[in-house]
Amino acid sequence: MTANDNERCAIEIEPSRTIKLSPESNTEYLNEQQLADYREYRYEFINWIRREGKNPESYEGYSDYTAYETAYRCARYDAWVWDREDRYSVPPTPAHATAYVENDVAYRDVTNSTKGKVEEALARYHDWIHRTHHVDEWNHDQIFDSSGGDAPRDFLTRRERQRLREAALETGDWREASIILTSLDAALRPVEVRRARPGWVDTDNELLRIPREESSKNEQDWRTSITTRTANALGEWLAVRADDDRYDDTNALWLTRECTRYSSRSLSRLVKRLCRDAGIDAGGRQLTLYSLRHSTGTYLTAERDLAATKAQLRHKSSKTTLKYDQVPPDQRRSALDRM
């Protein structure tokens, strides 16, 4: 699709409100040909946000207000990438997004809520990039809460973790049970479930050994602790997997029923289904695999310390771990009862 003459420079969302395809701060980086290319690129992105960005499967878009805010936040990000790379380049990569949050957004003199909204805008942008430009997903733990708090969003309570674990074991499917139990212990990111291999599993020592070249941050080898229950579930799954000819030509630890590697969306569907089976009320939360990860970080910090959480969650930056330095309300209440 090519933007028509009226939409070449801006998209009108209200009679007196438009979204510039290339704000002035971006245009100053571009020559005539690059400007034409960038406007067309932005036209496609902004219309996707408005028409289907919220839920592409059901063609549900975001409000014009959200589209407006997202468009300008992402334009600022694009300009940051060009300045960093000293050239015009689209689309940005997941590595760009992580560097932008950790090296620019985190240090802005604005509220944590504003920083969280920037992260959410980048997540929408990179979802579109992943879907349309065959670029890897941006697997990112949101650092700042757009609602204004600092605690991780949408995590499970202790009781909900127990109920989810029980629901996973009740499926009778060691594949699903081992994914959930391992994710509860090891706080797996979706990309780590996708990349996981049988060689990671050390049931004797109750560890996941994630090699440097396969860790999501690609920084160092990780030894991540798991419980005896999870080690047993993984052992059962490895035995089942060894007899399943669908795994003969793959080194994937887990495949979906369609024999594909897991994605963020397929894992979210799994978590939501098992939460329903467990009678867990979402209560407005977006329950995904990251909900398991966030709850592990929250309660491990409460039981141990930030150093243990940083190691278990495989964080490169201590700034990321700081968001788990929050004592959950139920533990604060228990402390008050004991005082």
N, C-alpha and C positions, 0 to 999 in steps of 0.2 A: 504494500500500500504506500502511495506517495501522498504527502500532505498537499492539499490544494492551496490555491493562492491565499485564501483567507487564513489558513492555518499554518502557513510557512514559517511564521515567526512566533506564533503563540496559539494556545488552545483556549477558547472561551469556555468557562465553566459556569459563569453567572453573567447577567447583563453588564455588570460593572467589574468583573473579576476575571483575569486571564492568567494562564501559566505560560511564561516565556519558555520557548523551547531551548534557547541558549541565553541565559542571563548574561549581563554585561561582564561579570567577573569571569565567565567562561569564554565569552567571545574574544576577549583580548588575547587569548592564547592561540587563536585559530586563524588560518588563512581562509580564503574564499571557499576553496574546495572542502577543507576540513569542516568549516561552518555548515555547509550544506549537508555533509555527511552526518554531523552531530545532531542537527535539527531533525533529520529523518529518523535517526536512532532514538532520540528522545520522544519523538511523536509516537513511535511504536510502544515504548515503555509506558508513557503516561496513559495512553489509551488502554493498555493492558491492565494497569492499576485500576482504572475507572470501570472497566467492563468485566474483569474476571479475577483480578489480583487477590481478592480475599479468599475465594474458593474456586479455583480454576475448573474443578470437576463439575461444579454446578453453575458455572458462569456468573458468579456473584462478585461484583466489584466493590471497591471502597467508596466512601462518600467523597464528594468533591473537596471537602475540607482536608481529609486525609491525603487525597491525591495531590493537592496543592502543597501541603507541608512536606510530603515525601519527595515530590519533584525537586523542590528547592534544596532540601537537605542532600539529596543525591547529586545534584549539580555541583554543590560545594565539594563533595567527595570526589567527583570526577576531576575538578580543577586541582585538588590536592594531589591526585595521582599524576596528572600531567606535570605538575611542578616537580614532583619527586622524580619522575622518569625523564624529565626534560624533553618531553615530546607528547604529541597528541596520541592517545591510544584508548580504544574502547573494544570490548568491555573490560572493566577492571577484574582482577583475579581475587579469589578468596584470601590470598596472602596480603593483597593490598588492603582489604577490608579489616583484617586483624590488625595490621600495622596502623591503620588510620584510627581505630578505636583506642589502641594501647598507647600510641605516641602523640595523638592530636586531641581526640575527643576527651580522653580521660583527664587531660590537663586544662581544659577550658574553664574559664571563670563563670560557670553557669550551674544551675541546680542539677542534682543527680537525675531528676525527672526529665529534664531536657536532654541530658546525655543518653538516657534510656530510650527516648523517642528517636534519637539519631540512630541508635543500634537497631531499633525496629524498622526504621526506614531502609537501612542498609540490608536488613534481612529480606524485605520485600524486593528490593532491587536485585539482590543476588538470587532470589528464587526465580525471578524473570530471566536473568542471565543463564541460570542453569537449564531452564526449560527451553530456551530459544537459541542459545549459542553453544551448547554442548560443552559448557565449562563445569568443572566439579562444583558440588554443593558447598556452600559456606557453612561448615559445622562450627558453631560459635556458642559458647556459654554466655548469655547476656550478663554483663557486669552490673549495669545500673537499672534500677526499677523505674519505669516511666510513671508509676503511680506516686512516686516521691519517696518511697522507702528504700532501704539498702538491702533488705533481705531478699534471698532468691525467690523467684516467682513460682507459683503453681507446684510446690513440692508436696509430697505425701506425708501424712502424720505417721507416727510409729505404728498405731493400730492399723492404719491403711496399708502400710508396708507388710504387716503380718497377714492381713486378709488377701492382699494381692499374691503373696507367696503361696498361700494355701490354695487360692483359685488356680494358680499356674500348675501346682502339683495335682490338682483334681482333674485336669484336662486328660490325663493319661497319655500325654504326648511329651516325651522327654526333650524333643527339640524346643518346643515352646517353654517348657518348664526350665530348661537350662538357660535359655536366653534371659528369662525374667530373673531367675535367681542370680545369675552371673551379673546382670545389670544392676541389681540391688546391692550386691557386694562391691563390684569393681567399678560401678558408676560409669558404665560404658557409654560412649557417644555413638550415635547411629553409624558413623563412618567406621568405628571400631568393630561394631557387629558385622558390618559389611566385609571388612578386611580380615576378620578373625580366621585363624587356621588351627587345625588340630594340634600343631606343634606348639601353640601358645600354652596349652593346658598341661599343667604339672599337678596331677591329683595327689601324688605322694606327698609333696610339700605344700599343697593347698595354695597354689599360686597361679596367676596368669603371667607368662613371660612374653612381653610384647617387644619384638625386636625394633631397633632404632628405625629401620627403613619402613616399618609398617605402623608405627605409632602415629596417631593423628597429627601430632605436632612435629614429628620427625626430628626430635632433638636428641633423645638418648634411649637406651634400653630401659624398660620399666618392669619391675617386679611388683605385681599388685596382689594383695592378699585376698583370699576368699575363705568362706567358712567351710567347715566339714560337710555340712548339708549341701552346699553348692558344689563342692568337689565331688561328692557322691552323684549328684545329678549330672554333672558333666561326664563322669565315668560311665553312667548308664547311657547317656546320649552317644558317647563315642562308640560304645558297643553296638547300639542300634545303627548308627551311621555306617559302621564297618560292613554291615550286612545289606546296606541299601545301595543297589547298583546305580542309582541316580547320582551318587557321589564318586563314581569310579573315575571320572575325568575332570574332577575339580578339587582344588585344595581348600575350598570354602568350608569353614566349620559348620555354618548353617545356610540352608537355602529355603526359600519359600515353597509352598505347595506347587507353585508354577515353575519350580526349579530355577529361580533367579535369585541373585543376591538381594539381601534386604536393603531397603531404602528408608529414609526418614518417614515417608508416608506409610509404607507397609508396617513399619514398627509402631507408628502412632496408632494404626488400626488395631494391631495386636494388643497394645496397652489399653486402649479404650474398651475393647471387647472384654478383656479379662477384668478390668475395673467394674464393668457392668455386671459380670458374673459374680464378682466379689461383693456387690452391693455398695460400691463406693460412689457416693454422690459427688459429681464434679463440682457442683456449687459455683459455677462460673469459671472454674479453672480450665486451662487447656492442658489436659493430661496427655503427655507424650513420654517418650523414653527419657527426655531431660527431666521430667518430674521425678523419676527414680534417682537420677544422678544428683539433682538438687537436694533431695531428701537425704541421700547418703552424705553429702557434704555438710548439710546442716547438723545432723545428729552426730557425725563423727567429730565435728568441731566441739560440740557440746560435751562429748564423752572424753575426748583427748585434747587436741590442740590444732592450731592452724597448720603446723608443720606436718602433722599426720595427714590432714586433709589434703594439703598440697601434693604430697606423695601419692596418696590413694587415688586422687582425681587426675593425676598426671598433668598438673598445671605447670606451664613454663614460667609464668609471671606470678609473683606473690600478690600483685594487685588483684588478680582474678580471684584468688582464694579469700581475700579480705571480705568479700560479700557474705561469706559463711560465718563471719564473726558475730553471730546473732543467736542469743539464747531463745528457743521457741517459747511461746506463751505458756504452754502446759508445764514446762519446766520452771519458768519463773513463778507460776502459781504454786507449784509444789514446794518451791523454796520458801515462799511466803507462809505456806501452811506449817512448815517446819520451824519457822522463826518465832 
